[in-house]
Amino acid sequence: ASSRPERCTRPEPPPGIASREGARMIEQPVRLSSDGTGTFLVVRLVAGDVDRINLPGGQLKLIIDHAKYQIAANAQCVGICLAKDRRLYVVSNEFDFASHPAENNVRIYRSDPAAAGADPAALKLWFQTQIPFAVDVFQHSVTMIAQGPDGMMYISSGSRTDHGEAGAQPNISRDGETPISACIWRLDPKSDHPRLQVFARGLRNAFGMCFDDRG
């Protein structure tokens, strides 16, 4: 981050593997996604801005400004995916503390398919739902989005409690976990109005996930 000018020392890679600095970010990045050709990556920052890193030089380019697609100003973005059809997906948690109880308005935005090598187009609202804001410090939010081998989109929804407790904070729901928190969702990218399916439950905060050779 710009507030920490000192640089970290990269660890030595295993034998047979080389590493180098790809780019220097001026803000805190959270996720990156490749276009699959090795020529550029897209990186999403906490506020919701999307940068493109041109490889191998590492030049940064702002391609999507968060103010041009997010509905709420108070937002946390921690999920991004460039899908096989070259649609860009961004997961945004947009907090409403004026509602009673306070809500996390989860919104997933996506672009139209982009041509090979082109920047993703403007983001449009694709899916939305609501989860009560968390108890105490356990706002794990909705985070990673990834496309599975079956073509479906998988999204991690973190827990809103530590262990299902009700909590005692004013204006915070006492309902513990909800049917769509602490789980993995599955959404169909072929649908313009997808229906939420719960794929797996009991996952407190699956901030990362991947698929093995059996899908």
Secondary structure, DSSP 8 states (H G I E B T S, - for coil): -TT--S--------TT---------SS-EEEEEE-SSSSEEEEEETTS-EEEEETTTTEEEEEE-GGGT-S-SSEEEEEEEE-TTS-EEEEEEEEESSSSS-EEEEEEEE-----TTS-----EEEEEEEEE--STT----EEEEEE-TTS-EEEEE--SSSSS-----TTS----S-TTSSEEEEE-TT-SS---EEEEE--S--------TT-
